[in-house]
Amino acid sequence: MADYPESLIKALFTKVKEYPRFSIGEIEKFCWMAVHEHKHGVLPSEYDIREIDEDLYLQLLQKFK
């Protein structure tokens, strides 16, 4: 598993909580959106299937648990 700077994880953590309609019940979705935006520069569209960095996603998700 890749190790990312804590500053990146904290920045994405903050970004997730600031998304409109943020819900802790859908945390997986919002973490995926943040990692997608970080990697591709845009939020995902409805049927976006571009890959994300799974290690980064898992580390961000862990920050919420």
Number of C-alpha atoms within 10 A of each C-alpha: 8 8 8 12 7 11 9 13 19 13 12 22 18 12 15 22 16 10 12 7 9 13 13 12 8 10 17 15 14 21 24 22 22 26 27 22 15 16 15 13 10 12 15 16 9 6 6 9 9 10 10 17 13 14 14 22 19 15 17 26 18 11 11 11 6
